[in-house]
Amino acid sequence: MLIIGSKFFKWGNDLTPDTWKCGECGTMGQFVKKQGMRFVTLFFVIPILPISGISHMVQCPNCKTLYQEKQQ
């Protein structure tokens, strides 16, 4: 029996050079740069096949809300 699903995996821990304000919790500070991809997974854990391109995001250091990174 195989259980197949999909999951978004993210990685990265560099800080943004600018300070941002979180729309969710109101924290003002440097956010964490993240990248991520959606994968087909085996047993909802083991990534097997990427099904999306790389997304660039920033994450609030306080509430962990993810936002699409602004392109400059």
Secondary structure, DSSP 8 states (H G I E B T S, - for coil): ---EEEEEEEEEEEEEEEEEE-TTT--EEEEEEEEEEEEEEETTTEEEEE-S--EEEEE-TTT--EEE----
